[in-house]
């Protein structure tokens, strides 16, 4: 592990309030999911401004999602563990969602508290609705299972391709062994999916994890059908119509059962003598819960699961091609906002229900097109940025595109399309066409997780057969790429990407070294600075902290960054707005990197930690006024540490 990850992790933990404030850290493919004790101790602006951080999502009390990109999320999570931060959920550590665990003596909304804090607190409580909380809970449960889900699904996809490409594989020793090994891996996870879900749900809800796993495993055992027959709840002619059968209710029933288990276990433990707690609390908790779980929860959620499958079957597997086209387009077009809000993992319950009831997933192939829309939009922006000479944005897109092709969309979302606004919308509009195609062709997947080009190997279910389904999925990707590219090219003119071309002024005469220019007529309007020779050797610049007159011969200045946050998203956007208000070309350099001041993306990529020397220059009619405004803005926003010291 590189030293850079450790240093960045230590800095991140500090911005999160320190190791005492961070109760748990886990990760998904692209994000760190962090639970804290006191969210008032978290410095969100500094986290957003950190290197590697693509976005920060905080839409639930005491919980944060820090988007760092594929591969990096696990490395940061490992470093957090090495620093003593526990893995797992806040609930497992005794943190109740939304609870005030800061240890403060006053309620955040108590009379006399700061009105802005009251307002923010009430707004967050209002925004954290029940639906959002449920989706977040499902995400917390299933995120740690994603590696197993992906592995099992890929193995099933490869096995399906073997079965179609080599029809007599069972008579050929090599292919028979390969096929059976792949299916063993798949079955090892899918057979006991309810057990894994029960274990994770217990961790998240505060019950004993192994008891949750046992309750989940009971769901899949043959003994359920024996009990069903004895009670007259089993339909031997049509087992799928049985009121109670093996696997009835699936993971939804397990989550509900574990919730009951967590309530019962806590009540029993609160009354159980400590000397016998380890023996009788788990025994009584499971025995009390297993009867209502089998007789009430499993049948009830069996009908819920059946209803969900019925709805999606009517849409995704409708006999009407028009219905499937509309459903596919809308699903793919609206999926990106869920990803940006960090709520897309809540969809796993729908995937799981379909997988358990049907043996495949019809919704996921359409949703996987959303990432392809990002890729097509990013390519269109790259073309516009290249024509505009915006090398910084080209570099950002070039770095994020490989991950985008492989189905990892966050680098493009948070680094390119979402900051620019309209391209985020055009990406969804273009993705819808790919979603319409794959759903019209009834492409289905063996799992969820892999998308982009890697998703080809799991899109092997459906009436067309494994090979044709995979090819149709590829065609859907190409259509999403192309449509997003075209829509973005037509809708987004890219004016913000193009630096304004202004004829260069004639070179000014070189002043004598060390000579100060004459004071300007109105010192109230013309700032006073001290002139020094700039890096080009042609004009004079200003070094931060020195006093001079900014005369006609000045074309730039130097500024030393003091603020810890540097030029992150918000100040970069405001600075770009200021720059666009003047008839001149303003450039800012930091080391070997140079950015046009009217491009927030380029400014954000300058990398400006404390101590960075910014060289600001301007060419054009309003150069002097622009430099005055830019310097005033920099001193107002990037000197915060000096004012607080």
N, C-alpha and C positions, 0 to 999 in steps of 0.2 A: 504494500500500500504506500503510495507516494506521500511525502511529507505535506504536500499541498492539501490533500484531503483532510489530514489530521488538523492542520492549522485552520482551514475553513470550518471544520466541524466545531473546533473549540470556539471560534468566533461566533458561529451560529448558535451554539448552546448559550453563550454569553448574552446574545441578543434575545434569546428565549427566556432569560431570567436566571440562567445558571442551572447547574445539575440538580439543585434542590427544588427548583420550580418545575423541571421537566419530569413528569411521572412515567412516561412511556414513549417509545418511538418504534414504529414499524414502517414497512415500505411496500409499495406495489411496484409496477414496472417502471414508473417514471416519477413517483412522488414519495416524499417522507410524510408520514402521518404522525403528528405529534400531539400529545395530550399534556397540558400544563395545569399547575395548581392555581396560579393567579395570572389571568390574561392581562391584567394591567401592567405587569412587569415585562411584557413582551414588546420589543421595539420593532413594529412591523415594517416601518420605512427602511430601517437599516438591513433587515432581512431581504427585502425586495431588491435593495441595491447591491447585494452580495454577488460576487462572482459565482457562476453556475446556476444561480437562482433565476428561473424563467417566470415564476409566478408564485403568489401566496394567496391561499384561499382560507378565509376565516368566516364561516357562516354558521357556526355552532359553538355554544359556550365551551371554553377551555380546550378547543380542538383546532388544529391548524393542519393544512396540507401545503407542503413546500415542494413546488415542481422543480426538479433538477435535471430531468431527462433520463433516457434509458441507460442502464448500466451504472450510472452515478448514484441512483437512489439506494441501491444495495450497499455500495461502498460507504456512503454517508451513514447508513443505518449501522453498519459494522463498526464504524468509528465511534458512533454514539454509544454502542455497547461497550467498546474498549474504554470509554470515558466514564463508565459506571451508570449509564442510563438504561433503565429496564426496557426490555422488548415486551410487546403486547399492548393491551388496551388499558385505558385509564380506569375503566370499571374494575378490571382485575386488580388494580392497585388501590381500590377503594375510593375512586373519584367518581362521584355521581355527575352525570351530564348536566351542565348548566348550573351546578352547585357553586356557591361561593366558598372556595377553599383557600382563599388568600390569607385567612387569619386576621383580616381587618376587623376592627371593632364596630364599624358602622356599615349599614346596608348601603349598597350603591345608589339606591333611590330614596334614602332617608332624607327628611327635611334638613336643609342646611348644607347638603352635599352640593358639589359644583353642578350647575344646571346642565352643562354640556355633557358631563359624565352621566347624569340622569337620563338625558335625551338619548345618548348612544346606547345605554343599557336597555331602555325601554324599546328602542328600535330593534335591537338584536333579539330581544325576547319575542317581539311581534313577528320578526322575519323567520324565526326558527319554528315553523309550523310542524304539525304532526307528520305530514307527508314527507317533508324534508328529513325529519328525524328518523323516520322509518327507513328511507332510502339510505341514509348514512349508516344506520345500524346494519343493514344488509351488506353494504360495502365493507364495513369493518369486519364482518364475519367471513366474507368470501375472499377478500384480498389476499390473505396468507395462503389460501388454497389455490391461487392462480397457477403457480408452477406445476402442481399436480394436474390441474385441469388441462393445461396446455399439453403436458407430456402425454396424458391419457388420450386426448383428442387427436394429437398428431399420430400416435401409434395406431389408433383406429382408422385414421385417414390413409396411412400407408398400407395397412392391411386391406382396406377396401380397394385400393388401387391394384394391389397384388392379385386380389381375387378376380378382378375384371380383366387385367392384362394377361394373367396366367391362369386361365379357367381351371386347368387340371393341377393346380399347385399342390393339392393334397397327395398326389401320386408322385411328386418330385421331392426327394428328401430335403434338398436345400431350401426350396421355397416353403415347404411345409413347416420346417423348423423356424424359418424367419417369421412366417405368418403367426404361428402359435406363440412365439416369444412376444411379438407385438401385441397380440390379444391378451396375453397374461398381464402385461404392463397396464393395458387399458382396463381390464377387469379388476385388477388390484385396487384401482382408485374408484371406478364407477360403482362397483358392488357395495362399497362401504362409504359412499359419498355422504349418506345421512350421518354416519358416525363422525366423519371429519367435521361436518357442519355442526353437529351437536357439541363437539369438543370446543370449537371456536365460539359458538354462541354462549356456552357456559363461561368462557373467559371474558367475553364482552359484557355479559349480564351479571357477572359477579358470583356465579355458582361454581362448584368444584368441577374443573374441566373434565376429569375422567368420568364423572357421573353423567355429564352431558353427552360424552361420547358413547357411554353405555346405553343411554336412552335412545340415541340416534341409531345405534346398531340393532337394538330390539326391533326397530321399524322394518328392517330388511330380513329378519329371521323367519324360518318356516313355521315356527311355533305360533305366529300370529294367525295363520290360516287354520291351524288346529283349534285355537280358541274360537275363531269365527264359525267353524263348523259346529262346535259344541253349543254355541249360543244361537245357531240358526241364522247367522248373518252372512253366510257364504253362498254364492250362486254357482253351483257346480257346472251348470250348462254354459254360463257366460261369466267366468271369474272376474272380468273387468267391471261388471255391474254389481259386484259384491259390495255390501255396506262396509265390510271390513275385510281387508286382504293384505298380504305382504306388500310393503312399500306404500300403502295408502296414505295420501297426504304429503308424502315426500319431505323435502327440506322445510317447507312452510310449517308442517305439523311439528317437525323437530324443534324449530325455533320457538313456536308457541309452547311446546312441552318444556323446553329448557327455561323459558320465562317463568312458568309455573314452578319448576324445580328451584329456581333461584329464590322465589318468594318463600316457599316452604322451608328450604334449607336455612335461610337467614332467621326465620321465626323459631325453628327448632334449636339452632345453635345459640340463640340469645337466651334460651331457657335451660339448655343442657349443661350439667356440671362438667367442668373442664377435664376432670379425670377420666370420663368416659365419652367425651365429645368425639374423639377420632373413631370410636367404634359404632356408636349408636346414631350419631347425626347423619352420616351418609346412608346407613342402612334404612332408617326410618324415612328419610327424604325420598329415596328412590322408590321404596315400597308404597308410600302414600301417593306418589305422582304417577306411578306406572299404570294403575287401574284407570283413572280418568284419562290418562294419555291414550291408552289403547281403545277404550270404549267410547270416548267422546271426541277427543282432539283429532285423532287419526281419521275417523269417518267424516267429521265436520270439514277438516281441511282437505280431505279427499274430494269433496264436492267443490271446494274453492279452487283447487288445482284443476279439476275437470272443467270448471267454468272458464278459467284462464285459457286453457288449451282450446276450448270450444271457440272463444272469441278470436284468438289468433289463427285458428284453423279457418274460420270464416273470412278472415282478411288475407292471410298469407297463402292459404291453400284454397281460396275461393274458386268456384267453377268459372267465375267471370274473370277474364283476363283484364278487363278495365279496372275492376276492383283491386286486383293484385298490383297493377301498375300504379294506381293512386296511392295505395298503402305503402308500396315500396318507395315511391318518391317522397312522400311526407315523412316517413320514418328516417330516411337517410338525410333529408334536408334539415330536420330538427334535432339531430343527434349531437351536433357540435356544441350547441349551448349547454347541453348536459355535461359534456366533457369539460368545457371551460369552467363550469360551476363545480366540478368534482363529484357530480351526482351519477355519473354513468355506471359506477359499480353497483348501484341499486338495481340495475336491470338484470343482474345475475339471477335473481329469484325467478324471473320469467324464463330465462334460458334454462335454468335447472328444471323447472316444471316441465317444459317442453321435452327436454332430454330424457327425463324419467318416464314421462307418459308416452312419448312418441318414438324415442330412440334417436332423435335428431332435433336440430334447432332450425326453424324457418326464419326467425326474425334477425338473427345475427348477421347473415350474409349481406342483407340490405344495409344494416347499420355500419358494417365494415367499409362501406363506400364513402363514409364521411371523411376518412383519412385520405382517400384518393382525391377528394375535392380539394383538400388542403394542398396536395402536391401540384395539381393543375394550376391552382391560383398562384402558388409560390413561383412556378416556372414563368407565368405571365408577368409577375412582379420583377423577376430576375431580368427578363428581357427589357422591361421598361427602365429598370435601374441601370442596366448596362448602357443603354442608349443615352441615359442622362449623365453617365459618368460617375454614378454613385457606387464606388467600389466597396464601401462599407456594407451597404445593404446586400450587394451581391455576395459578399463574404458570409454574412449571416445566413442568407438563404442557402448558399452552397454547403454550409456546415450542417444545416438542418434537413436538407433534402434526402440524404441517404437514409436517415431514420424514418422519414416520411414514407419513402418507398417500401420500407419494411413494416409499416403499420404503426409506428410510434408518432403520434400527431402532436404531442405537447410542445416540442421545440418550435414547430411551425406556428402553432396557435399563439403561444405566449411571446415568441420572438419576432413574428412577422405579421400574421393576419390580424390578430386581435388588436395590437397597438395601432394598426392603420385603419381599423374600423370597417369600412365598406368591403375590403377583401374577405373579411370573416364571413360576411353575408353571402358574397358571391361564391365562396367555397361550398357553402351548404346548398345553394341553388344548383350548382353544377353536380354535386354529389348525388342529388336526387335522381338524376337521369340514370346513373349506374345502379342505384337502388331499385328503380323501376324495372330495369332489365332482369336483374337476378331474381327478383320476386315474381315477375311475370313468368320466368322459366322454372319457378319452384325449386331453385337451388337451396339446398339445406346443408348444414354443417354438423360435424361430429362433436364439436366442442365450441367454446368461445375463448377468446384471448388472442390467437394469432390473426393478424389482418394484413392488409397490403399484399405484397408478393408472397410473404410467408404463409398467408392464409389459404393459398391454393391447395395445400395438402390436407386441409380439414374440410374443404367445400366439396365433399365427395358423396353426399347423400342427395336424394331426390329422384324423381321418376326418370330423369335422363340418364342415370348411371354415373359412376364415379368420374370417368374421364371427361364426358361431356359437361357434367356439372362444373368440374374444375376449369374447363375451357370457357364456359359461359361466365364464370366468375372473373376470369382474366379479361374477357371482353367488357364486363361491367367496369372493371378498373380503368381500362383504356377510355371508355366512354366518359367516366367521371373525370379523368385527367383532361380530356379534350374539351368537354363542356365547361368545366370550371375555367380552363384557360381562355376559352372564347368569351364567356360572360365577363370575366375579370378584365380582359382586354378591351371589351366594348364599354363597360360601365365605369371602370376606374381609369381616369385619364392620367393619373400619376404625376400631377403637378407638384405634389409635395416631394417627389423623388428627384425632380430636376432642379439643380441650382440655377439661379437666374444668371444668364449670360450678360455681363456688363462690360463695355469696352474699358480697358485698363487706362488709368490716368497717365499722363506724361510723367516721367521720373522727376522727382523733386531734387533740388540741389542739396548736396550733402553738407550738413552743418559741421561746424568744428567740434571735435570730440570734447565733451565736458561742458560745452557752451549751452546755456539755457535759452530757450526761445523767449521772446518778449511776451509780457502778459497780454491777454486778450482784452478787448475794450470792456466787456461786461463780465466781471468775474462771477456774478451770480448765475449766469447761464453757462459759462464755459469753465469746466472743472480744472483744478490746478493739479499738475503732476510733475514728475521729474523725468527728463528724457534720457534715454540710453540707446546705444546702437542695438538694433535688433539682429536676429539670426541671419537675415538675408544680407546684411551689410549695406542696404540701400536706404532704409528708413529707420526712424527711431522707435523704440518701444518703451513701455513702462514696466518696471518691476514692482510687484505687489508690495504695498506698504510705503513706497516712496512718493514724495510730493513734487509735482511738476505742472507746468501749463501744457495743456493739450492743444498745440497749435496746428496750423495748416500742414506742417511738414511731418506730422505723426500719422503713420498708417497702421499702427498696431501697438500691442502691449503684452506684457507677461503677467500672469496671475498665479499665485501659489494656492492650491486648494487646501483648505483647513478642515472643512466638514468631513466627517467620517463617511457620509452617504455618497458624496461625490455627485456626478451627473447621472442620477438614476432617472426613472421614467418621468416623474412629475416635473422636476426642474428642466429636464431636456425638452419636454413638450412646451413649457412656458418660454424657454429661451428660443425655441424655433419660431414661436408666434411673434416674439419681439423682432427676430431677424427678418421675418417676412414683411415687416412693416416699413422697411427702409429700401431705398433704391440703390442697393449696393450688394456686393458679394462678400459675405463674412465667412471666414474659415477659422477653425480652432484646431490646434495641433497639441498632442500630448505624446512626447517621445517621437516615435516613428509613425504614429498614426495621425491622420488628418481627416477632419470632418467638415462638411458644410453645415453652418449653424442653423440653416432652415430645415434640417432633417433630424427629427428626434431619434430615429433609429441609429443614424450615424453617430450622433452625440453619445448615445447610451453605450456604444461600442468603443469609445475612446479608452475606457478603463482608467478611472480617475480616483485612486485612493488618496488619503491625506498625504500631502507633500508633493503631489504631481504639479509640475509647472505647465500651465496652459499658455500657449502662444496664440494670441488673438490678432487677426489682421483683417482689413477691409479694403475693398477697392470699389470705387464708384462715386456717384454724386453725393450720396448721404453718408459717406464713410465716417466722417468725424462725428456726426450725431449718433450713428449706429454704435461706434466704439464707446461713446459716452453711456448710452443706454445699456449695452452689454456689460460694461464694467460695473455699473451701478447694480445690475441684476446679480452678477457674480458675487459682489461684496455683500449683497443682502442675503443670498442663499447659501454660499459656500464658505462663510466665515463664522458659522454658528458656534464652533468649538472655542473660538477666540472670545466670543461674547460671554460664554458661560464659565470660562476659566477664571 
